Amino acid sequence: MPGLGLDERSSARVRERIPAAVVALPGMGLPGPVPPLDELARRLLAEVGEGPVVLAGHSQSCQVVAVAARDPRVVAVVLLGPTTDPRLRSAAGLAGRWLGTAWAESWWQLPLVLAQWWHTGPRAMVALWRSAAPDRIDSRLRDVRVPVVVVRGTRDRLCPHDWAVRLADAAPRGRLVELPGAAHMTVQTHPDEVAGILRDALGG
């Protein structure tokens, strides 16, 4: 699943390396009204078929994946730069961390990211943020019994190390993988590493 405001273009380089289907939802690739997280998770699960399936989310969509992860078809979960660290629920906290992370990103991504944000639209992005930010993904992960891989770039200030550790520890079968030198947009900047993690989650 794409992150906040992003669409299928964000994971195109990963999907060149490993077969995967993209599910776009309001605020994550689609404009329009954003329903509650439980409804977003229901729509996600309606698209996955009979299974077995590995659910992978990036950034804000990790919170939708965490809701959907208890479905019996799900055999593993990969969370790429998961949000929302409670310290980032204020506008000031988010802005400071976002700027610090953006500075660490590869600048060639800018036109691609802006095009995706334009397609999704600011109204849907803000609505998704307001719906997802208060959600306790760490609490949800305590009930997820399948393997959970939390992935972060070592330069990602939107998903800091201690927050990623907290999420990996919350899941009964959780583990943390950190990508040296990466920031938040790992699906675009580190497709080989992300594809490898997904391949491992699929059992090779």
GIJO-V406516 format. One record per residue. N is the residue number from 1. RES is the residue in one small letter. PSI is psi in whole degrees, -180 to 180 (NA if undefined). OMEGA is omega in whole degrees, -180 to 180 (999 if undefined). NEAR is the number of other ideal C-beta (glycine too) atoms within 8 Angstrom. Layout:
n:N res:RES psi:PSI omega:OMEGA near:NEAR
n:N res:RES psi:PSI omega:OMEGA near:NEAR
This chain:
n:1 res:m psi:136 omega:179 near:15
n:2 res:p psi:160 omega:177 near:14
n:3 res:g psi:-175 omega:-177 near:14
n:4 res:l psi:119 omega:177 near:12
n:5 res:g psi:-8 omega:-177 near:10
n:6 res:l psi:168 omega:178 near:15
n:7 res:d psi:-162 omega:-174 near:13
n:8 res:e psi:-20 omega:179 near:9
n:9 res:r psi:-26 omega:-177 near:9
n:10 res:s psi:-31 omega:-178 near:15
n:11 res:s psi:13 omega:-175 near:13
n:12 res:a psi:-41 omega:-178 near:8
n:13 res:r psi:-32 omega:175 near:9
n:14 res:v psi:-43 omega:-176 near:13
n:15 res:r psi:-12 omega:169 near:10
n:16 res:e psi:-20 omega:-174 near:6
n:17 res:r psi:-22 omega:-179 near:8
n:18 res:i psi:133 omega:-180 near:9
n:19 res:p psi:132 omega:179 near:3
n:20 res:a psi:153 omega:176 near:9
n:21 res:a psi:142 omega:179 near:5
n:22 res:v psi:132 omega:174 near:11
n:23 res:v psi:113 omega:178 near:9
n:24 res:a psi:137 omega:-180 near:10
n:25 res:l psi:166 omega:179 near:13
n:26 res:p psi:130 omega:-178 near:13
n:27 res:g psi:-17 omega:-180 near:15
n:28 res:m psi:66 omega:180 near:18
n:29 res:g psi:-17 omega:179 near:12
n:30 res:l psi:140 omega:171 near:11
n:31 res:p psi:-180 omega:175 near:8
n:32 res:g psi:174 omega:-179 near:6
n:33 res:p psi:142 omega:-179 near:6
n:34 res:v psi:118 omega:178 near:10
n:35 res:p psi:175 omega:176 near:8
n:36 res:p psi:164 omega:-177 near:6
n:37 res:l psi:-39 omega:-179 near:11
n:38 res:d psi:-39 omega:178 near:7
n:39 res:e psi:-38 omega:175 near:8
n:40 res:l psi:-42 omega:178 near:14
n:41 res:a psi:-39 omega:178 near:12
n:42 res:r psi:-43 omega:179 near:8
n:43 res:r psi:-37 omega:176 near:11
n:44 res:l psi:-50 omega:-177 near:15
n:45 res:l psi:-26 omega:177 near:10
n:46 res:a psi:-17 omega:-177 near:6
n:47 res:e psi:-6 omega:-169 near:8
n:48 res:v psi:-9 omega:178 near:12
n:49 res:g psi:-158 omega:-173 near:6
n:50 res:e psi:-25 omega:-178 near:3
n:51 res:g psi:-177 omega:1 near:9
n:52 res:p psi:157 omega:-175 near:6
n:53 res:v psi:144 omega:168 near:9
n:54 res:v psi:124 omega:177 near:12
n:55 res:l psi:129 omega:177 near:14
n:56 res:a psi:128 omega:177 near:13
n:57 res:g psi:153 omega:177 near:17
n:58 res:h psi:129 omega:174 near:15
n:59 res:s psi:-123 omega:-174 near:15
n:60 res:q psi:-29 omega:-179 near:14
n:61 res:s psi:-15 omega:175 near:14
n:62 res:c psi:-31 omega:-179 near:15
n:63 res:q psi:-31 omega:174 near:16
n:64 res:v psi:-43 omega:179 near:17
n:65 res:v psi:-41 omega:180 near:16
n:66 res:a psi:-34 omega:177 near:15
n:67 res:v psi:-40 omega:-176 near:11
n:68 res:a psi:-12 omega:-168 near:12
n:69 res:a psi:-15 omega:-179 near:14
n:70 res:r psi:-1 omega:177 near:7
n:71 res:d psi:138 omega:-176 near:8
n:72 res:p psi:-17 omega:178 near:4
n:73 res:r psi:-17 omega:-175 near:11
n:74 res:v psi:125 omega:-179 near:15
n:75 res:v psi:-14 omega:177 near:9
n:76 res:a psi:161 omega:-179 near:12
n:77 res:v psi:136 omega:174 near:18
n:78 res:v psi:122 omega:-179 near:14
n:79 res:l psi:112 omega:-177 near:15
n:80 res:l psi:110 omega:-179 near:14
n:81 res:g psi:51 omega:-173 near:17
n:82 res:p psi:143 omega:173 near:16
n:83 res:t psi:173 omega:1 near:15
n:84 res:t psi:113 omega:172 near:12
n:85 res:d psi:126 omega:-178 near:9
n:86 res:p psi:-26 omega:179 near:5
n:87 res:r psi:-11 omega:-177 near:7
n:88 res:l psi:16 omega:-178 near:12
n:89 res:r psi:-16 omega:175 near:9
n:90 res:s psi:154 omega:-180 near:6
n:91 res:a psi:-39 omega:-179 near:5
n:92 res:a psi:-44 omega:179 near:6
n:93 res:g psi:-42 omega:180 near:10
n:94 res:l psi:-45 omega:-177 near:10
n:95 res:a psi:-43 omega:-179 near:8
n:96 res:g psi:-45 omega:180 near:8
n:97 res:r psi:-38 omega:-179 near:13
n:98 res:w psi:-43 omega:179 near:10
n:99 res:l psi:-40 omega:179 near:8
n:100 res:g psi:-37 omega:178 near:9
n:101 res:t psi:-42 omega:-180 near:14
n:102 res:a psi:-37 omega:180 near:8
n:103 res:w psi:-28 omega:-178 near:6
n:104 res:a psi:-7 omega:-179 near:10
n:105 res:e psi:161 omega:173 near:11
n:106 res:s psi:127 omega:-172 near:7
n:107 res:w psi:-16 omega:178 near:5
n:108 res:w psi:-18 omega:-179 near:4
n:109 res:q psi:-19 omega:-169 near:11
n:110 res:l psi:-51 omega:180 near:7
n:111 res:p psi:-38 omega:-180 near:6
n:112 res:l psi:-44 omega:-180 near:10
n:113 res:v psi:-44 omega:-180 near:11
n:114 res:l psi:-39 omega:179 near:8
n:115 res:a psi:-39 omega:179 near:9
n:116 res:q psi:-43 omega:178 near:15
n:117 res:w psi:-39 omega:179 near:12
n:118 res:w psi:-41 omega:-179 near:7
n:119 res:h psi:-45 omega:-179 near:9
n:120 res:t psi:-41 omega:177 near:15
n:121 res:g psi:142 omega:-177 near:9
n:122 res:p psi:-32 omega:-178 near:6
n:123 res:r psi:-46 omega:179 near:7
n:124 res:a psi:-37 omega:-180 near:16
n:125 res:m psi:-45 omega:179 near:13
n:126 res:v psi:-41 omega:-180 near:8
n:127 res:a psi:-41 omega:178 near:12
n:128 res:l psi:-44 omega:180 near:14
n:129 res:w psi:-45 omega:-178 near:11
n:130 res:r psi:-33 omega:179 near:7
n:131 res:s psi:-41 omega:-172 near:12
n:132 res:a psi:-32 omega:-172 near:13
n:133 res:a psi:-41 omega:-179 near:10
n:134 res:p psi:-10 omega:-174 near:6
n:135 res:d psi:141 omega:-178 near:10
n:136 res:r psi:84 omega:180 near:6
n:137 res:i psi:-33 omega:179 near:13
n:138 res:d psi:-39 omega:177 near:9
n:139 res:s psi:-40 omega:180 near:7
n:140 res:r psi:-38 omega:-176 near:13
n:141 res:l psi:-20 omega:179 near:14
n:142 res:r psi:-22 omega:-178 near:9
n:143 res:d psi:7 omega:-179 near:6
n:144 res:v psi:116 omega:-173 near:14
n:145 res:r psi:-11 omega:179 near:6
n:146 res:v psi:164 omega:178 near:10
n:147 res:p psi:136 omega:178 near:10
n:148 res:v psi:122 omega:177 near:17
n:149 res:v psi:118 omega:176 near:15
n:150 res:v psi:125 omega:-176 near:14
n:151 res:v psi:132 omega:175 near:14
n:152 res:r psi:152 omega:170 near:18
n:153 res:g psi:146 omega:-177 near:16
n:154 res:t psi:-13 omega:178 near:10
n:155 res:r psi:14 omega:-177 near:9
n:156 res:d psi:111 omega:178 near:15
n:157 res:r psi:-10 omega:173 near:12
n:158 res:l psi:-25 omega:175 near:13
n:159 res:c psi:77 omega:-177 near:14
n:160 res:p psi:163 omega:-174 near:11
n:161 res:h psi:-47 omega:-175 near:8
n:162 res:d psi:-33 omega:177 near:6
n:163 res:w psi:-43 omega:179 near:11
n:164 res:a psi:-41 omega:177 near:14
n:165 res:v psi:-43 omega:180 near:9
n:166 res:r psi:-42 omega:-180 near:9
n:167 res:l psi:-43 omega:179 near:16
n:168 res:a psi:-38 omega:179 near:12
n:169 res:d psi:-29 omega:-178 near:7
n:170 res:a psi:-36 omega:-179 near:10
n:171 res:a psi:131 omega:-179 near:13
n:172 res:p psi:-32 omega:180 near:6
n:173 res:r psi:41 omega:-176 near:9
n:174 res:g psi:152 omega:172 near:14
n:175 res:r psi:157 omega:-177 near:9
n:176 res:l psi:136 omega:172 near:11
n:177 res:v psi:127 omega:178 near:9
n:178 res:e psi:136 omega:-178 near:10
n:179 res:l psi:111 omega:-176 near:12
n:180 res:p psi:131 omega:176 near:5
n:181 res:g psi:-11 omega:-179 near:6
n:182 res:a psi:155 omega:173 near:13
n:183 res:a psi:-130 omega:-173 near:13
n:184 res:h psi:-30 omega:-172 near:12
n:185 res:m psi:54 omega:-175 near:12
n:186 res:t psi:-31 omega:-179 near:18
n:187 res:v psi:-28 omega:179 near:14
n:188 res:q psi:-37 omega:-171 near:11
n:189 res:t psi:-23 omega:-176 near:12
n:190 res:h psi:58 omega:-175 near:10
n:191 res:p psi:-34 omega:180 near:12
n:192 res:d psi:-46 omega:-179 near:7
n:193 res:e psi:-43 omega:-180 near:10
n:194 res:v psi:-43 omega:178 near:13
n:195 res:a psi:-39 omega:178 near:11
n:196 res:g psi:-41 omega:178 near:8
n:197 res:i psi:-42 omega:178 near:12
n:198 res:l psi:-39 omega:180 near:14
n:199 res:r psi:-42 omega:177 near:9
n:200 res:d psi:-40 omega:-180 near:9
n:201 res:a psi:-30 omega:178 near:13
n:202 res:l psi:2 omega:-180 near:9
n:203 res:g psi:30 omega:178 near:4
n:204 res:g psi:NA omega:999 near:4
